[in-house]
Amino acid sequence: MAAPGISERTTLSYFTAAFVVTAIGLGLGLWLGFSSEHTTLGALKIFFIVSVLAVLEISLSFDNAIVNANKLKDMTPLWQRRFLTWGIIIAVFGMRIVFPLLIVVIAANVGPWTALVMAASQPERYAEIMHEAHLPIAAFGGTFLMMVGLSFFFDNEKDVHWVRWIEQKAANFSSVKGIEIAFVLVVMMIFSKIIGNDPALGPAASNTFFHAAIWGLLTFLMVEVLGGILDRSQEMLEGAARGGVGAFLYLEVLDASFSFDGVIGAFALSQNLFVIAIGLGIGAMYVRSMTIMLVEKGTLAEYRYLEHGAFWAILILSVIMYLQAIIHIPEVITGLGGAVLIGISLWSSIRWNRANPGAE
């Protein structure tokens, strides 16, 4: 069912803006390639890299779109529009450009302008600093996403279960206060111990991992608390429904956590910050389009296990981010893993719908 006051649209029409951005981005990729290497082959090489980065971002972000849609459906129309406009600006400009620069500013102890100049004139050194910062980023992002995934399953009001023998038990244990936090802390300590015992990493890396993971956990809890306070204040002042500024804040931090893996992994394909920003920016536009389509068409309600598949993909991604602190896992495996889980959940939903044609 479409959201109230929204006219029916064809599926293709949701992706019009994404198609326009794709054309502009690929054109910029050709121009960057030709201007830097002055050959047609160089232009086609950058064109190909931009295309691969866009596909990588889309494959990594299927679950992001579904989780966004899950949160957006409870937000007021005003805050839905704000997230889909301001949010995409923050996602593309903030996470794909400012965030990598900020990492270099902090890690190399240089100014923002110096970091930008380094990105343009010393891409190898820039990429090296980004990779050196991968451990704390993986710990922070992995912890935040693990809390997001576990919070979905440890919910005593959750009555639809896909992987029943696990999800049913998780829902039953949700009455134990703070069980998901305890679970994440145990996983954090196990990985910290493994990293500390690794001769190539050692105690210093273990300490870095654990502190970054603690900040990921605290960020999740602070966003939850702050979101509740802001939404309650908005209710009192405006009489608005829950799901306003607090939900907006939650979605922005969530999007940032999803972006960590893609931004760091992109440097394996290109060391040019601007090429990476174009490729990932194209992908982010498709995530926005998918989010709008899921909200307006009511797809989450139509396919009962689709949301479950997304949250399982989030949990898998969080574990992969932890594992990447120890071993390298190609981003294509991460993206395909999430896409496969969501595909299986969609197939399960279709089977359920066929077996229960009259069910709501």
N, C-alpha and C positions, 0 to 999 in steps of 0.2 A: 504494500500500500504506500502510495506517495505521501510525503509529509503534507500537512494541511496548508492550503494556499499555494501549493506548488503544482504547476501544470505538468502533464505527462511529457516526457521527452524520449527520443530514441536513444539507445545505448551509445551510438556513435557520437551523438551531439554532446555528450558529457566530455568528450576528449578533444573538442575543437581547440580550446586554448592550449592543450598539451601538444597538439599537432603543429600549431603556429610556433610555439616555443621550440619544438624539435627542428623545424625548418630553419629558424633563426640561429639556433645553436649549432646545427651542422654546418650552416653557412659560415658562422664565426670560426668553427673548427678548420674549415678549408682555408679561410683567410689567414688564421694564425700559422697553419702549417706552411703555406706558401710564403708568408712574410718572413718566417724564421729560417726556412731552408731553401727558398727561391726555386723550388722544383715542383712539378706536378706530383711526383712520387711522395715528396714530403707533405704536400697538402693532403693527399689521399691517406697517408699514414695517420695524421692527426684526426682526419675525418673518421677513420676506422676506430681509433682509440676512444674518441668521444662517443661513438655509437656503442662500443662495448661497455663503457662506463655507465651509459644510460640504461642499458639492459641489465647490468649488474645491480644498479640502484633499484630498478623496478623489481627484480627477482628477490632482493633482500627486503623489500618494503611491502610485499603483499600483506603480511601480518600487521604491519604498521597501519595500513589503510583500514583494515577490518577493526582494529582496536580504536582507531580514531573515530570510525563510524559508530562504534558501540557507545563511546562517550558523547559524541555529538548529538545523538538522537535524544538525549536527555537535556541538552542545552537549549536555552531560549533562542529563537530565530536571530535575535540581534547578535548574540555571542557566537552562533554558528557562522554568521557572515564575517564577524571579526576574525575568527580563527582561519577561515578560508581565504581571507585577504591578508591581514597582518601576519597570520601564521605562516603562510607560504613565503612571505618576504623574509621573515626570521629564519625559516628553514633553509632557503636558498642562499641568502646573503650572509646570515649569521653563522650557520653550521658549515656551509661549504666554502666560505671565504674567511670570515672573521675568526672562526674557531681554529683552523690550522695556523693562522697567523699568531693567535694568542698563545698557542702551544710553544711556538718558536720564541716568542717574546719572553715567556716564563723560563723555558728550558735553557735558552742561550743567553738570558739576561741582557737582551737588547731592546731597543725601542721599536714601536710598531712600524715606523717608516723604514728602519733598518731591516726588519723582518720582511717587509714588502719588497725592498730592493734585493734582498737575498733570494726571495722566491723568483724574481725576474732574472737575476744575473748569476746566481749560484744555486741552481735547482738541485744539484747533487747533494750539497751540504744541507740544504733545506729538507730534503727527503730523509737524510740521515738523522737529523734532529727529530723529525716526526716519528721515525721508527724507534728511536731511543725512548720516546715517550709512550710507546705502545703498552708497556706493562701497567702503569697506573691507570691508563685509559681503559684497558680491558677489565681491570679489577673494578673500577667505578661503574662503568656501563653494564658489565655483567651482573653486578650486585643489584643495581637498580632494576634491570629487566627481570632478574630472578624474583624480586619482590612483587613486581607487576604480575608475573605469571602465577605465582603461588597465591596471591591475594584473590585471584579469580577462582581457583579451585578450593581454597579453604574458605568457603562461604556457606553458612548453614541455610541460606535462603535459596541456594542453587539446587534445583530439582530436575534439571535435564542433564544427563551424563552421557558422554560419548564412549570413552574408555572406562566403562562402568566400574570394573573391579578396582581401579585406582581412584577415580573421581568420587565415587560413592564413599570410600573410606576417608578421603580428604574432607569431604563435606561433613562427615560424622565427627571428625576430630577438630573441626573449626571452632567448636565451643571452647576448646582449650586456648585461653587468651595468650596471644603472642607466639603461637606455635610456628607460624611461618618465619618469624624473626629468628627463633631458636634454630630452625632448620638451616637458614641462610648462614648464621654464625658458625654452625658446625661445618658447613661446606667451606666457608672462608678459612677456618682453622686448618682443615685438611689440606687445602691447596697451598696455604702458607707454609705448612710443614713440608710438603713435597718440594716446593720451590726452594726452601731453605736447605734441603738435603741434596739439591741438584748442584754438582760441582761447577757447572757453567753459570749458575746464578748466585747461589749463596745466601747468607743471612740478610745482607743489605737489600737484595731484591725481595726477599720474603717480607721484610719490614715495610718496604715501599708498597707491595701488593696489599698487605693487610690494612695499612692506613688508608689507601685509596678505596678499598672495599668498604671500610667503615664509613667513609664519607659518602659512598654510594647509598649505603643503608640509611644514614642520617638524612640524606637529601630526599629519599623517598618518604621517610616519616615526616620531615618538615613540610614537604609539598602537600602531603595528605592533611596535616594539621592546619597549615596556612590556607589550603583550599577550602576546608570546612569553615574556618573563621570568616574568610572573605565572602563565601556564598551565603552564610548565615547573616552577615552584615548587609549584604545586598538584598536579601529577603526582607529584612526589617526596614530598610530605607526605601526600596522600590516596590516591594510586594512581588518581586520576580520569583520565578521558579528556580530551584536549585540547578546548578550546572552552568553558572556564568563565569565570572572571572577566575574562580578557583579551578574549575574544570579546564579553562583556557591555559592556566599556568601548568597544570598537570600534563596536558597534551604537549606543551612546548618542551618540558623536560623529558617526556617520553620520546618525542621525536629526536631530541638531541642524543638520547641513549641509543636509539636505533641507528643514528647517523655515525656514531663513533667508528663502528666496524667498517662501514663503507668508505669513510674518509681516509682512514689509515690504509685500508687495503688498496685504495685507488692509486697510491704511490708505487705499487708494484707494476702498474701499467704505464704510468707517466709521472715524471717528476715536476711537471709544469703545473703550478697551482691554478692557472687560468684555464687550462685544458680540463683539469679535474673539476673545477667549479662549473664549467659548461656542461660536461657530461652528467655529473650528479644533479645539477639543476634541472636538466631535462627529465631525469628520472623522478625528481621530486614533484614535477608538474603532473606526471601520470599518477603518482600517489594521491595528489589532491583531487584529480578527476575521479579516481576510483572511490575515494572517500565520499565525494558528493553523490556519486551514483548509488553507493550502498545505502546512504541515508535516505535519499529521495525515493528510491525504488523499494525500500524496506526489505532489502535482500537478506539481512541478518535474521529477520523474523521468518522469511520464507524458507531458509535453509538452516535448520535448527542446530546442526553441528559445525557450521562454518566458523563461528566464533571460537568454539572449542579448539578447532584445528589451529587457529591463529595463536591462541594462548599456549598450546603445546609447542608451536614453532618458536614462541618467545622464550620458553623455558630451555629449549634445545639451543637457541642462539646464546642465551646467558651462559650455559655450560661450555659452548664452543669458545666464547670470549675468555672464560677462565682457562680453558685448555691452551688457548693461543699464548698464554703467559709462559707456557712450557714448550710447546711445539707449534710449528707453522701449519695452519689449516687453510688451504686455498679458499678464497672468497666464493668461488663458483660452487663449492660443496655446501657452504653456508646458505647461499641463495637457493640452490636446488633443493636442499633439505626442507626449508620452510615452504617452498612452493609445492613439494610432494605432499607434505602433511596437510596443507590446505586443500590440495586436490583430492586427497583421500576423504577428508571431512566433507567436502562438497558431494562426492560420490555417495558417501554414507547418508547424507541428508536427502539426496534424490531417491535413494532406495527406501528410506523411511517414509518419504512423502507418497511414494507409489504404494507402499504397504498400508498406509493410513490416509486414504484420499479425503476422508471427511473430517480429519482432525484439524484443530486450530493451530 
